[in-house]
């Protein structure tokens, strides 16, 4: 499972998109594994200075870390502790 985060600067000026302010919850629990994957991974310069109209994307293959058993999971993206997006994932048994 590849978890991808994208941010688009819809404004007229360059911004800091706040990569360091993101974290994740999985099924209502903070996920240090997901957060670490994004905060400790390599990112492009766009994540420090995002030009007007530009999009920055970061993605990591972390399904094995997040999903320890078959079942339904909800992954939430948090920015400064507030949920801004979520995705539902169903992991089937082998």
PyMOL Python script that loads the backbone (N, CA, C, O; Angstrom):
from pymol import cmd

cmd.read_pdbstr("""\
ATOM      1  N   UNK A   1       0.853  -1.174   0.000  1.00  0.00           N
ATOM      2  CA  UNK A   1       0.000   0.000   0.000  1.00  0.00           C
ATOM      3  C   UNK A   1       0.889   1.224   0.000  1.00  0.00           C
ATOM      4  O   UNK A   1       1.773   1.364   0.845  1.00  0.00           O
ATOM      5  N   UNK A   2       0.651   2.105  -0.950  1.00  0.00           N
ATOM      6  CA  UNK A   2       1.438   3.336  -1.088  1.00  0.00           C
ATOM      7  C   UNK A   2       0.589   4.502  -0.594  1.00  0.00           C
ATOM      8  O   UNK A   2      -0.476   4.780  -1.146  1.00  0.00           O
ATOM      9  N   UNK A   3       1.061   5.175   0.440  1.00  0.00           N
ATOM     10  CA  UNK A   3       0.375   6.334   0.995  1.00  0.00           C
ATOM     11  C   UNK A   3       0.992   7.585   0.388  1.00  0.00           C
ATOM     12  O   UNK A   3       2.200   7.803   0.483  1.00  0.00           O
ATOM     13  N   UNK A   4       0.149   8.406  -0.237  1.00  0.00           N
ATOM     14  CA  UNK A   4       0.604   9.596  -0.946  1.00  0.00           C
ATOM     15  C   UNK A   4      -0.067  10.833  -0.373  1.00  0.00           C
ATOM     16  O   UNK A   4      -1.271  10.845  -0.117  1.00  0.00           O
ATOM     17  N   UNK A   5       0.732  11.872  -0.178  1.00  0.00           N
ATOM     18  CA  UNK A   5       0.236  13.170   0.283  1.00  0.00           C
ATOM     19  C   UNK A   5       0.640  14.206  -0.755  1.00  0.00           C
ATOM     20  O   UNK A   5       1.796  14.269  -1.174  1.00  0.00           O
ATOM     21  N   UNK A   6      -0.333  15.019  -1.163  1.00  0.00           N
ATOM     22  CA  UNK A   6      -0.065  16.108  -2.106  1.00  0.00           C
ATOM     23  C   UNK A   6      -0.620  17.404  -1.553  1.00  0.00           C
ATOM     24  O   UNK A   6      -1.640  17.415  -0.863  1.00  0.00           O
ATOM     25  N   UNK A   7       0.060  18.493  -1.861  1.00  0.00           N
ATOM     26  CA  UNK A   7      -0.412  19.818  -1.477  1.00  0.00           C
ATOM     27  C   UNK A   7      -0.245  20.732  -2.694  1.00  0.00           C
ATOM     28  O   UNK A   7       0.782  20.703  -3.373  1.00  0.00           O
ATOM     29  N   UNK A   8      -1.277  21.546  -2.953  1.00  0.00           N
ATOM     30  CA  UNK A   8      -1.242  22.497  -4.068  1.00  0.00           C
ATOM     31  C   UNK A   8      -1.351  23.905  -3.519  1.00  0.00           C
ATOM     32  O   UNK A   8      -2.202  24.189  -2.676  1.00  0.00           O
ATOM     33  N   UNK A   9      -0.498  24.775  -3.994  1.00  0.00           N
ATOM     34  CA  UNK A   9      -0.534  26.181  -3.608  1.00  0.00           C
ATOM     35  C   UNK A   9      -1.450  26.914  -4.578  1.00  0.00           C
ATOM     36  O   UNK A   9      -1.058  27.219  -5.705  1.00  0.00           O
ATOM     37  N   UNK A  10      -2.668  27.195  -4.137  1.00  0.00           N
ATOM     38  CA  UNK A  10      -3.641  27.897  -4.983  1.00  0.00           C
ATOM     39  C   UNK A  10      -3.498  29.405  -4.893  1.00  0.00           C
ATOM     40  O   UNK A  10      -4.219  30.139  -5.569  1.00  0.00           O
ATOM     41  N   UNK A  11      -2.578  29.871  -4.068  1.00  0.00           N
ATOM     42  CA  UNK A  11      -2.397  31.317  -3.893  1.00  0.00           C
ATOM     43  C   UNK A  11      -1.441  31.918  -4.901  1.00  0.00           C
ATOM     44  O   UNK A  11      -0.852  31.204  -5.712  1.00  0.00           O
ATOM     45  N   UNK A  12      -1.285  33.237  -4.849  1.00  0.00           N
ATOM     46  CA  UNK A  12      -0.446  33.941  -5.815  1.00  0.00           C
ATOM     47  C   UNK A  12       1.028  34.042  -5.417  1.00  0.00           C
ATOM     48  O   UNK A  12       1.841  34.531  -6.202  1.00  0.00           O
ATOM     49  N   UNK A  13       1.393  33.581  -4.194  1.00  0.00           N
ATOM     50  CA  UNK A  13       2.756  33.733  -3.717  1.00  0.00           C
ATOM     51  C   UNK A  13       3.336  32.392  -3.285  1.00  0.00           C
ATOM     52  O   UNK A  13       2.595  31.465  -2.958  1.00  0.00           O
ATOM     53  N   UNK A  14       4.663  32.293  -3.286  1.00  0.00           N
ATOM     54  CA  UNK A  14       5.353  31.119  -2.780  1.00  0.00           C
ATOM     55  C   UNK A  14       5.029  30.935  -1.296  1.00  0.00           C
ATOM     56  O   UNK A  14       4.926  31.907  -0.549  1.00  0.00           O
ATOM     57  N   UNK A  15       4.869  29.665  -0.877  1.00  0.00           N
ATOM     58  CA  UNK A  15       4.557  29.376   0.526  1.00  0.00           C
ATOM     59  C   UNK A  15       5.433  28.247   1.059  1.00  0.00           C
ATOM     60  O   UNK A  15       6.066  27.521   0.293  1.00  0.00           O
ATOM     61  N   UNK A  16       5.460  28.113   2.374  1.00  0.00           N
ATOM     62  CA  UNK A  16       5.995  26.924   3.035  1.00  0.00           C
ATOM     63  C   UNK A  16       4.790  26.029   3.259  1.00  0.00           C
ATOM     64  O   UNK A  16       3.923  26.378   4.061  1.00  0.00           O
ATOM     65  N   UNK A  17       4.697  24.881   2.581  1.00  0.00           N
ATOM     66  CA  UNK A  17       3.501  24.045   2.694  1.00  0.00           C
ATOM     67  C   UNK A  17       3.368  23.295   4.024  1.00  0.00           C
ATOM     68  O   UNK A  17       2.376  22.595   4.229  1.00  0.00           O
ATOM     69  N   UNK A  18       4.323  23.421   4.912  1.00  0.00           N
ATOM     70  CA  UNK A  18       4.167  22.856   6.250  1.00  0.00           C
ATOM     71  C   UNK A  18       4.382  21.365   6.367  1.00  0.00           C
ATOM     72  O   UNK A  18       3.711  20.708   7.163  1.00  0.00           O
ATOM     73  N   UNK A  19       5.300  20.817   5.594  1.00  0.00           N
ATOM     74  CA  UNK A  19       5.556  19.371   5.638  1.00  0.00           C
ATOM     75  C   UNK A  19       5.839  18.892   7.059  1.00  0.00           C
ATOM     76  O   UNK A  19       5.407  17.803   7.438  1.00  0.00           O
ATOM     77  N   UNK A  20       6.550  19.678   7.840  1.00  0.00           N
ATOM     78  CA  UNK A  20       6.918  19.271   9.203  1.00  0.00           C
ATOM     79  C   UNK A  20       5.735  19.261  10.160  1.00  0.00           C
ATOM     80  O   UNK A  20       5.855  18.756  11.276  1.00  0.00           O
ATOM     81  N   UNK A  21       4.595  19.806   9.748  1.00  0.00           N
ATOM     82  CA  UNK A  21       3.431  19.880  10.643  1.00  0.00           C
ATOM     83  C   UNK A  21       2.436  18.743  10.419  1.00  0.00           C
ATOM     84  O   UNK A  21       1.363  18.740  11.022  1.00  0.00           O
ATOM     85  N   UNK A  22       2.782  17.761   9.548  1.00  0.00           N
ATOM     86  CA  UNK A  22       1.835  16.676   9.290  1.00  0.00           C
ATOM     87  C   UNK A  22       2.060  15.501  10.230  1.00  0.00           C
ATOM     88  O   UNK A  22       3.171  15.254  10.698  1.00  0.00           O
ATOM     89  N   UNK A  23       0.975  14.788  10.491  1.00  0.00           N
ATOM     90  CA  UNK A  23       1.016  13.532  11.235  1.00  0.00           C
ATOM     91  C   UNK A  23      -0.164  12.692  10.756  1.00  0.00           C
ATOM     92  O   UNK A  23      -0.981  13.159   9.963  1.00  0.00           O
ATOM     93  N   UNK A  24      -0.250  11.462  11.234  1.00  0.00           N
ATOM     94  CA  UNK A  24      -1.290  10.545  10.774  1.00  0.00           C
ATOM     95  C   UNK A  24      -1.931   9.824  11.951  1.00  0.00           C
ATOM     96  O   UNK A  24      -1.302   9.578  12.980  1.00  0.00           O
ATOM     97  N   UNK A  25      -3.208   9.492  11.764  1.00  0.00           N
ATOM     98  CA  UNK A  25      -3.924   8.598  12.675  1.00  0.00           C
ATOM     99  C   UNK A  25      -4.407   7.417  11.868  1.00  0.00           C
ATOM    100  O   UNK A  25      -4.845   7.570  10.728  1.00  0.00           O
ATOM    101  N   UNK A  26      -4.326   6.232  12.461  1.00  0.00           N
ATOM    102  CA  UNK A  26      -4.865   5.019  11.858  1.00  0.00           C
ATOM    103  C   UNK A  26      -5.892   4.465  12.839  1.00  0.00           C
ATOM    104  O   UNK A  26      -5.567   4.129  13.978  1.00  0.00           O
ATOM    105  N   UNK A  27      -7.134   4.377  12.376  1.00  0.00           N
ATOM    106  CA  UNK A  27      -8.244   3.913  13.218  1.00  0.00           C
ATOM    107  C   UNK A  27      -8.305   4.672  14.544  1.00  0.00           C
ATOM    108  O   UNK A  27      -8.518   4.084  15.605  1.00  0.00           O
ATOM    109  N   UNK A  28      -8.115   5.979  14.459  1.00  0.00           N
ATOM    110  CA  UNK A  28      -8.258   6.842  15.623  1.00  0.00           C
ATOM    111  C   UNK A  28      -7.041   6.967  16.513  1.00  0.00           C
ATOM    112  O   UNK A  28      -7.048   7.749  17.464  1.00  0.00           O
ATOM    113  N   UNK A  29      -5.987   6.204  16.222  1.00  0.00           N
ATOM    114  CA  UNK A  29      -4.767   6.243  17.034  1.00  0.00           C
ATOM    115  C   UNK A  29      -3.638   6.907  16.253  1.00  0.00           C
ATOM    116  O   UNK A  29      -3.435   6.609  15.075  1.00  0.00           O
ATOM    117  N   UNK A  30      -2.908   7.802  16.905  1.00  0.00           N
ATOM    118  CA  UNK A  30      -1.767   8.407  16.232  1.00  0.00           C
ATOM    119  C   UNK A  30      -0.819   7.322  15.758  1.00  0.00           C
ATOM    120  O   UNK A  30      -0.532   6.372  16.487  1.00  0.00           O
ATOM    121  N   UNK A  31      -0.330   7.467  14.525  1.00  0.00           N
ATOM    122  CA  UNK A  31       0.578   6.483  13.937  1.00  0.00           C
ATOM    123  C   UNK A  31       1.959   7.098  13.804  1.00  0.00           C
ATOM    124  O   UNK A  31       2.227   7.860  12.875  1.00  0.00           O
ATOM    125  N   UNK A  32       2.829   6.760  14.741  1.00  0.00           N
ATOM    126  CA  UNK A  32       4.199   7.271  14.674  1.00  0.00           C
ATOM    127  C   UNK A  32       4.921   6.710  13.458  1.00  0.00           C
ATOM    128  O   UNK A  32       5.758   7.390  12.863  1.00  0.00           O
ATOM    129  N   UNK A  33       4.601   5.465  13.082  1.00  0.00           N
ATOM    130  CA  UNK A  33       5.253   4.842  11.926  1.00  0.00           C
ATOM    131  C   UNK A  33       4.961   5.613  10.643  1.00  0.00           C
ATOM    132  O   UNK A  33       5.874   5.872   9.859  1.00  0.00           O
ATOM    133  N   UNK A  34       3.710   5.979  10.420  1.00  0.00           N
ATOM    134  CA  UNK A  34       3.363   6.738   9.215  1.00  0.00           C
ATOM    135  C   UNK A  34       3.963   8.126   9.268  1.00  0.00           C
ATOM    136  O   UNK A  34       4.507   8.611   8.275  1.00  0.00           O
ATOM    137  N   UNK A  35       3.867   8.768  10.422  1.00  0.00           N
ATOM    138  CA  UNK A  35       4.427  10.112  10.560  1.00  0.00           C
ATOM    139  C   UNK A  35       5.925  10.098  10.322  1.00  0.00           C
ATOM    140  O   UNK A  35       6.445  10.950   9.602  1.00  0.00           O
ATOM    141  N   UNK A  36       6.625   9.144  10.915  1.00  0.00           N
ATOM    142  CA  UNK A  36       8.073   9.053  10.727  1.00  0.00           C
ATOM    143  C   UNK A  36       8.446   8.813   9.273  1.00  0.00           C
ATOM    144  O   UNK A  36       9.424   9.379   8.784  1.00  0.00           O
ATOM    145  N   UNK A  37       7.675   7.977   8.571  1.00  0.00           N
ATOM    146  CA  UNK A  37       7.968   7.706   7.159  1.00  0.00           C
ATOM    147  C   UNK A  37       7.969   8.991   6.349  1.00  0.00           C
ATOM    148  O   UNK A  37       8.802   9.171   5.461  1.00  0.00           O
ATOM    149  N   UNK A  38       7.047   9.874   6.651  1.00  0.00           N
ATOM    150  CA  UNK A  38       6.957  11.125   5.891  1.00  0.00           C
ATOM    151  C   UNK A  38       7.933  12.183   6.398  1.00  0.00           C
ATOM    152  O   UNK A  38       8.521  12.909   5.595  1.00  0.00           O
ATOM    153  N   UNK A  39       8.113  12.283   7.692  1.00  0.00           N
ATOM    154  CA  UNK A  39       8.991  13.325   8.216  1.00  0.00           C
ATOM    155  C   UNK A  39      10.465  12.983   8.058  1.00  0.00           C
ATOM    156  O   UNK A  39      11.297  13.886   7.963  1.00  0.00           O
ATOM    157  N   UNK A  40      10.805  11.700   8.030  1.00  0.00           N
ATOM    158  CA  UNK A  40      12.208  11.290   7.937  1.00  0.00           C
ATOM    159  C   UNK A  40      12.625  10.905   6.524  1.00  0.00           C
ATOM    160  O   UNK A  40      13.800  10.630   6.281  1.00  0.00           O
ATOM    161  N   UNK A  41      11.683  10.881   5.596  1.00  0.00           N
ATOM    162  CA  UNK A  41      12.012  10.505   4.225  1.00  0.00           C
ATOM    163  C   UNK A  41      12.573  11.675   3.433  1.00  0.00           C
ATOM    164  O   UNK A  41      12.558  12.817   3.892  1.00  0.00           O
ATOM    165  N   UNK A  42      13.061  11.382   2.254  1.00  0.00           N
ATOM    166  CA  UNK A  42      13.556  12.426   1.362  1.00  0.00           C
ATOM    167  C   UNK A  42      12.378  13.134   0.715  1.00  0.00           C
ATOM    168  O   UNK A  42      11.436  12.490   0.251  1.00  0.00           O
ATOM    169  N   UNK A  43      12.431  14.458   0.684  1.00  0.00           N
ATOM    170  CA  UNK A  43      11.387  15.240   0.033  1.00  0.00           C
ATOM    171  C   UNK A  43      12.026  16.231  -0.927  1.00  0.00           C
ATOM    172  O   UNK A  43      13.204  16.564  -0.801  1.00  0.00           O
ATOM    173  N   UNK A  44      11.245  16.693  -1.876  1.00  0.00           N
ATOM    174  CA  UNK A  44      11.740  17.660  -2.849  1.00  0.00           C
ATOM    175  C   UNK A  44      11.753  19.054  -2.241  1.00  0.00           C
ATOM    176  O   UNK A  44      11.127  19.307  -1.211  1.00  0.00           O
ATOM    177  N   UNK A  45      12.467  19.937  -2.885  1.00  0.00           N
ATOM    178  CA  UNK A  45      12.566  21.326  -2.420  1.00  0.00           C
ATOM    179  C   UNK A  45      11.194  22.005  -2.385  1.00  0.00           C
ATOM    180  O   UNK A  45      11.008  22.977  -1.653  1.00  0.00           O
ATOM    181  N   UNK A  46      10.234  21.502  -3.168  1.00  0.00           N
ATOM    182  CA  UNK A  46       8.882  22.084  -3.164  1.00  0.00           C
ATOM    183  C   UNK A  46       8.257  22.042  -1.782  1.00  0.00           C
ATOM    184  O   UNK A  46       7.417  22.882  -1.459  1.00  0.00           O
ATOM    185  N   UNK A  47       8.655  21.073  -0.959  1.00  0.00           N
ATOM    186  CA  UNK A  47       8.086  20.975   0.387  1.00  0.00           C
ATOM    187  C   UNK A  47       8.631  22.060   1.307  1.00  0.00           C
ATOM    188  O   UNK A  47       8.098  22.255   2.400  1.00  0.00           O
ATOM    189  N   UNK A  48       9.660  22.758   0.901  1.00  0.00           N
ATOM    190  CA  UNK A  48      10.181  23.885   1.685  1.00  0.00           C
ATOM    191  C   UNK A  48       9.685  25.213   1.123  1.00  0.00           C
ATOM    192  O   UNK A  48       9.385  26.145   1.869  1.00  0.00           O
ATOM    193  N   UNK A  49       9.604  25.282  -0.207  1.00  0.00           N
ATOM    194  CA  UNK A  49       9.165  26.506  -0.888  1.00  0.00           C
ATOM    195  C   UNK A  49       8.297  26.107  -2.073  1.00  0.00           C
ATOM    196  O   UNK A  49       8.809  25.710  -3.120  1.00  0.00           O
ATOM    197  N   UNK A  50       6.987  26.214  -1.909  1.00  0.00           N
ATOM    198  CA  UNK A  50       6.057  25.796  -2.951  1.00  0.00           C
ATOM    199  C   UNK A  50       5.610  27.016  -3.744  1.00  0.00           C
ATOM    200  O   UNK A  50       4.969  27.917  -3.203  1.00  0.00           O
ATOM    201  N   UNK A  51       5.949  27.040  -5.016  1.00  0.00           N
ATOM    202  CA  UNK A  51       5.612  28.168  -5.877  1.00  0.00           C
ATOM    203  C   UNK A  51       4.102  28.273  -6.092  1.00  0.00           C
ATOM    204  O   UNK A  51       3.375  27.288  -5.962  1.00  0.00           O
ATOM    205  N   UNK A  52       3.650  29.462  -6.417  1.00  0.00           N
ATOM    206  CA  UNK A  52       2.235  29.687  -6.720  1.00  0.00           C
ATOM    207  C   UNK A  52       1.810  28.755  -7.847  1.00  0.00           C
ATOM    208  O   UNK A  52       2.483  28.668  -8.874  1.00  0.00           O
ATOM    209  N   UNK A  53       0.698  28.061  -7.654  1.00  0.00           N
ATOM    210  CA  UNK A  53       0.166  27.155  -8.667  1.00  0.00           C
ATOM    211  C   UNK A  53       0.829  25.791  -8.726  1.00  0.00           C
ATOM    212  O   UNK A  53       0.404  24.936  -9.503  1.00  0.00           O
ATOM    213  N   UNK A  54       1.863  25.569  -7.922  1.00  0.00           N
ATOM    214  CA  UNK A  54       2.598  24.301  -7.963  1.00  0.00           C
ATOM    215  C   UNK A  54       2.008  23.282  -6.983  1.00  0.00           C
ATOM    216  O   UNK A  54       1.284  23.630  -6.051  1.00  0.00           O
ATOM    217  N   UNK A  55       2.345  22.012  -7.229  1.00  0.00           N
ATOM    218  CA  UNK A  55       1.930  20.917  -6.356  1.00  0.00           C
ATOM    219  C   UNK A  55       3.159  20.132  -5.929  1.00  0.00           C
ATOM    220  O   UNK A  55       4.032  19.842  -6.747  1.00  0.00           O
ATOM    221  N   UNK A  56       3.228  19.787  -4.648  1.00  0.00           N
ATOM    222  CA  UNK A  56       4.287  18.929  -4.123  1.00  0.00           C
ATOM    223  C   UNK A  56       3.648  17.609  -3.692  1.00  0.00           C
ATOM    224  O   UNK A  56       2.544  17.597  -3.149  1.00  0.00           O
ATOM    225  N   UNK A  57       4.340  16.511  -3.935  1.00  0.00           N
ATOM    226  CA  UNK A  57       3.832  15.185  -3.602  1.00  0.00           C
ATOM    227  C   UNK A  57       4.913  14.398  -2.872  1.00  0.00           C
ATOM    228  O   UNK A  57       6.096  14.487  -3.202  1.00  0.00           O
ATOM    229  N   UNK A  58       4.489  13.628  -1.878  1.00  0.00           N
ATOM    230  CA  UNK A  58       5.383  12.741  -1.141  1.00  0.00           C
ATOM    231  C   UNK A  58       4.645  11.410  -0.997  1.00  0.00           C
ATOM    232  O   UNK A  58       3.459  11.398  -0.668  1.00  0.00           O
ATOM    233  N   UNK A  59       5.327  10.294  -1.236  1.00  0.00           N
ATOM    234  CA  UNK A  59       4.674   8.981  -1.174  1.00  0.00           C
ATOM    235  C   UNK A  59       5.623   7.953  -0.571  1.00  0.00           C
ATOM    236  O   UNK A  59       6.835   7.997  -0.782  1.00  0.00           O
ATOM    237  N   UNK A  60       5.035   7.024   0.188  1.00  0.00           N
ATOM    238  CA  UNK A  60       5.824   5.976   0.831  1.00  0.00           C
ATOM    239  C   UNK A  60       5.040   4.667   0.836  1.00  0.00           C
ATOM    240  O   UNK A  60       3.827   4.658   1.041  1.00  0.00           O
ATOM    241  N   UNK A  61       5.751   3.559   0.606  1.00  0.00           N
ATOM    242  CA  UNK A  61       5.164   2.222   0.660  1.00  0.00           C
ATOM    243  C   UNK A  61       5.236   1.740   2.114  1.00  0.00           C
ATOM    244  O   UNK A  61       6.251   1.190   2.543  1.00  0.00           O
ATOM    245  N   UNK A  62       4.152   1.952   2.867  1.00  0.00           N
ATOM    246  CA  UNK A  62       4.192   1.634   4.297  1.00  0.00           C
ATOM    247  C   UNK A  62       3.034   0.748   4.746  1.00  0.00           C
ATOM    248  O   UNK A  62       2.747   0.666   5.940  1.00  0.00           O
ATOM    249  N   UNK A  63       2.382   0.099   3.822  1.00  0.00           N
ATOM    250  CA  UNK A  63       1.243  -0.738   4.177  1.00  0.00           C
ATOM    251  C   UNK A  63       1.567  -1.824   5.177  1.00  0.00           C
ATOM    252  O   UNK A  63       0.795  -2.060   6.107  1.00  0.00           O
ATOM    253  N   UNK A  64       2.701  -2.491   5.002  1.00  0.00           N
ATOM    254  CA  UNK A  64       3.065  -3.573   5.920  1.00  0.00           C
ATOM    255  C   UNK A  64       3.262  -3.048   7.333  1.00  0.00           C
ATOM    256  O   UNK A  64       3.039  -3.773   8.302  1.00  0.00           O
ATOM    257  N   UNK A  65       3.672  -1.809   7.455  1.00  0.00           N
ATOM    258  CA  UNK A  65       3.868  -1.197   8.767  1.00  0.00           C
ATOM    259  C   UNK A  65       2.543  -0.811   9.401  1.00  0.00           C
ATOM    260  O   UNK A  65       2.375  -0.933  10.615  1.00  0.00           O
ATOM    261  N   UNK A  66       1.601  -0.347   8.591  1.00  0.00           N
ATOM    262  CA  UNK A  66       0.332   0.155   9.120  1.00  0.00           C
ATOM    263  C   UNK A  66      -0.698  -0.928   9.373  1.00  0.00           C
ATOM    264  O   UNK A  66      -1.481  -0.829  10.317  1.00  0.00           O
ATOM    265  N   UNK A  67      -0.710  -1.960   8.542  1.00  0.00           N
ATOM    266  CA  UNK A  67      -1.777  -2.957   8.583  1.00  0.00           C
ATOM    267  C   UNK A  67      -1.220  -4.291   9.064  1.00  0.00           C
ATOM    268  O   UNK A  67      -0.619  -5.032   8.286  1.00  0.00           O
ATOM    269  N   UNK A  68      -1.417  -4.597  10.343  1.00  0.00           N
ATOM    270  CA  UNK A  68      -0.837  -5.808  10.900  1.00  0.00           C
ATOM    271  C   UNK A  68      -1.737  -7.029  10.776  1.00  0.00           C
ATOM    272  O   UNK A  68      -1.336  -8.142  11.118  1.00  0.00           O
ATOM    273  N   UNK A  69      -2.974  -6.815  10.277  1.00  0.00           N
ATOM    274  CA  UNK A  69      -3.917  -7.932  10.129  1.00  0.00           C
ATOM    275  C   UNK A  69      -4.977  -7.542   9.106  1.00  0.00           C
ATOM    276  O   UNK A  69      -5.176  -6.356   8.844  1.00  0.00           O
ATOM    277  N   UNK A  70      -5.663  -8.530   8.523  1.00  0.00           N
ATOM    278  CA  UNK A  70      -6.774  -8.194   7.626  1.00  0.00           C
ATOM    279  C   UNK A  70      -7.830  -7.385   8.383  1.00  0.00           C
ATOM    280  O   UNK A  70      -8.008  -7.544   9.591  1.00  0.00           O
ATOM    281  N   UNK A  71      -8.516  -6.524   7.655  1.00  0.00           N
ATOM    282  CA  UNK A  71      -9.567  -5.725   8.274  1.00  0.00           C
ATOM    283  C   UNK A  71      -9.730  -4.382   7.596  1.00  0.00           C
ATOM    284  O   UNK A  71      -9.135  -4.124   6.550  1.00  0.00           O
ATOM    285  N   UNK A  72     -10.539  -3.531   8.200  1.00  0.00           N
ATOM    286  CA  UNK A  72     -10.799  -2.191   7.679  1.00  0.00           C
ATOM    287  C   UNK A  72     -10.002  -1.171   8.471  1.00  0.00           C
ATOM    288  O   UNK A  72      -9.928  -1.235   9.698  1.00  0.00           O
ATOM    289  N   UNK A  73      -9.413  -0.239   7.759  1.00  0.00           N
ATOM    290  CA  UNK A  73      -8.586   0.793   8.375  1.00  0.00           C
ATOM    291  C   UNK A  73      -8.980   2.159   7.823  1.00  0.00           C
ATOM    292  O   UNK A  73      -9.335   2.284   6.651  1.00  0.00           O
ATOM    293  N   UNK A  74      -8.917   3.168   8.666  1.00  0.00           N
ATOM    294  CA  UNK A  74      -9.121   4.552   8.252  1.00  0.00           C
ATOM    295  C   UNK A  74      -7.834   5.297   8.584  1.00  0.00           C
ATOM    296  O   UNK A  74      -7.402   5.332   9.736  1.00  0.00           O
ATOM    297  N   UNK A  75      -7.228   5.890   7.561  1.00  0.00           N
ATOM    298  CA  UNK A  75      -6.012   6.680   7.737  1.00  0.00           C
ATOM    299  C   UNK A  75      -6.404   8.144   7.602  1.00  0.00           C
ATOM    300  O   UNK A  75      -7.010   8.547   6.609  1.00  0.00           O
ATOM    301  N   UNK A  76      -6.052   8.931   8.607  1.00  0.00           N
ATOM    302  CA  UNK A  76      -6.327  10.369   8.571  1.00  0.00           C
ATOM    303  C   UNK A  76      -5.021  11.138   8.483  1.00  0.00           C
ATOM    304  O   UNK A  76      -4.054  10.821   9.175  1.00  0.00           O
ATOM    305  N   UNK A  77      -4.999  12.145   7.631  1.00  0.00           N
ATOM    306  CA  UNK A  77      -3.887  13.085   7.547  1.00  0.00           C
ATOM    307  C   UNK A  77      -4.216  14.262   8.454  1.00  0.00           C
ATOM    308  O   UNK A  77      -5.275  14.877   8.332  1.00  0.00           O
ATOM    309  N   UNK A  78      -3.293  14.571   9.370  1.00  0.00           N
ATOM    310  CA  UNK A  78      -3.463  15.695  10.276  1.00  0.00           C
ATOM    311  C   UNK A  78      -2.449  16.775   9.932  1.00  0.00           C
ATOM    312  O   UNK A  78      -1.294  16.481   9.624  1.00  0.00           O
ATOM    313  N   UNK A  79      -2.887  18.017   9.987  1.00  0.00           N
ATOM    314  CA  UNK A  79      -1.996  19.165   9.840  1.00  0.00           C
ATOM    315  C   UNK A  79      -2.166  20.004  11.093  1.00  0.00           C
ATOM    316  O   UNK A  79      -3.256  20.490  11.395  1.00  0.00           O
ATOM    317  N   UNK A  80      -1.074  20.161  11.812  1.00  0.00           N
ATOM    318  CA  UNK A  80      -1.112  20.850  13.107  1.00  0.00           C
ATOM    319  C   UNK A  80      -2.162  20.238  14.028  1.00  0.00           C
ATOM    320  O   UNK A  80      -2.815  20.950  14.791  1.00  0.00           O
ATOM    321  N   UNK A  81      -2.325  18.914  13.958  1.00  0.00           N
ATOM    322  CA  UNK A  81      -3.247  18.197  14.829  1.00  0.00           C
ATOM    323  C   UNK A  81      -4.687  18.133  14.373  1.00  0.00           C
ATOM    324  O   UNK A  81      -5.502  17.462  15.005  1.00  0.00           O
ATOM    325  N   UNK A  82      -5.023  18.823  13.280  1.00  0.00           N
ATOM    326  CA  UNK A  82      -6.395  18.830  12.761  1.00  0.00           C
ATOM    327  C   UNK A  82      -6.504  17.916  11.543  1.00  0.00           C
ATOM    328  O   UNK A  82      -5.678  17.990  10.633  1.00  0.00           O
ATOM    329  N   UNK A  83      -7.523  17.053  11.523  1.00  0.00           N
ATOM    330  CA  UNK A  83      -7.743  16.163  10.385  1.00  0.00           C
ATOM    331  C   UNK A  83      -8.146  16.976   9.163  1.00  0.00           C
ATOM    332  O   UNK A  83      -9.069  17.788   9.226  1.00  0.00           O
ATOM    333  N   UNK A  84      -7.446  16.754   8.047  1.00  0.00           N
ATOM    334  CA  UNK A  84      -7.749  17.477   6.812  1.00  0.00           C
ATOM    335  C   UNK A  84      -8.138  16.546   5.668  1.00  0.00           C
ATOM    336  O   UNK A  84      -8.693  16.990   4.663  1.00  0.00           O
ATOM    337  N   UNK A  85      -7.846  15.250   5.822  1.00  0.00           N
ATOM    338  CA  UNK A  85      -8.181  14.295   4.781  1.00  0.00           C
ATOM    339  C   UNK A  85      -8.153  12.897   5.380  1.00  0.00           C
ATOM    340  O   UNK A  85      -7.484  12.650   6.384  1.00  0.00           O
ATOM    341  N   UNK A  86      -8.896  11.979   4.745  1.00  0.00           N
ATOM    342  CA  UNK A  86      -8.844  10.591   5.200  1.00  0.00           C
ATOM    343  C   UNK A  86      -9.106   9.647   4.033  1.00  0.00           C
ATOM    344  O   UNK A  86      -9.692  10.019   3.016  1.00  0.00           O
ATOM    345  N   UNK A  87      -8.649   8.416   4.220  1.00  0.00           N
ATOM    346  CA  UNK A  87      -8.879   7.372   3.244  1.00  0.00           C
ATOM    347  C   UNK A  87      -9.215   6.093   3.998  1.00  0.00           C
ATOM    348  O   UNK A  87      -8.657   5.828   5.063  1.00  0.00           O
ATOM    349  N   UNK A  88     -10.125   5.303   3.444  1.00  0.00           N
ATOM    350  CA  UNK A  88     -10.476   4.007   4.021  1.00  0.00           C
ATOM    351  C   UNK A  88      -9.800   2.907   3.209  1.00  0.00           C
ATOM    352  O   UNK A  88      -9.761   2.958   1.980  1.00  0.00           O
ATOM    353  N   UNK A  89      -9.273   1.919   3.912  1.00  0.00           N
ATOM    354  CA  UNK A  89      -8.548   0.823   3.280  1.00  0.00           C
ATOM    355  C   UNK A  89      -9.073  -0.489   3.844  1.00  0.00           C
ATOM    356  O   UNK A  89      -9.253  -0.616   5.055  1.00  0.00           O
ATOM    357  N   UNK A  90      -9.320  -1.464   2.976  1.00  0.00           N
ATOM    358  CA  UNK A  90      -9.700  -2.802   3.425  1.00  0.00           C
ATOM    359  C   UNK A  90      -8.580  -3.749   3.041  1.00  0.00           C
ATOM    360  O   UNK A  90      -8.203  -3.846   1.873  1.00  0.00           O
ATOM    361  N   UNK A  91      -8.057  -4.442   4.030  1.00  0.00           N
ATOM    362  CA  UNK A  91      -6.973  -5.409   3.811  1.00  0.00           C
ATOM    363  C   UNK A  91      -7.598  -6.796   3.877  1.00  0.00           C
ATOM    364  O   UNK A  91      -8.168  -7.186   4.895  1.00  0.00           O
ATOM    365  N   UNK A  92      -7.482  -7.531   2.778  1.00  0.00           N
ATOM    366  CA  UNK A  92      -8.041  -8.873   2.697  1.00  0.00           C
ATOM    367  C   UNK A  92      -7.043  -9.904   3.199  1.00  0.00           C
ATOM    368  O   UNK A  92      -5.833  -9.684   3.158  1.00  0.00           O
ATOM    369  N   UNK A  93      -7.558 -11.023   3.669  1.00  0.00           N
ATOM    370  CA  UNK A  93      -6.698 -12.130   4.097  1.00  0.00           C
ATOM    371  C   UNK A  93      -6.042 -12.748   2.869  1.00  0.00           C
ATOM    372  O   UNK A  93      -6.619 -12.750   1.782  1.00  0.00           O
ATOM    373  N   UNK A  94      -4.834 -13.271   3.050  1.00  0.00           N
ATOM    374  CA  UNK A  94      -4.130 -13.916   1.921  1.00  0.00           C
ATOM    375  C   UNK A  94      -4.838 -15.164   1.491  1.00  0.00           C
ATOM    376  O   UNK A  94      -4.395 -15.836   0.560  1.00  0.00           O
TER     377      UNK A  94
END
""", "prot")
cmd.dss("prot")
cmd.show_as("cartoon", "prot")
cmd.util.cbc("prot")
cmd.orient("prot")
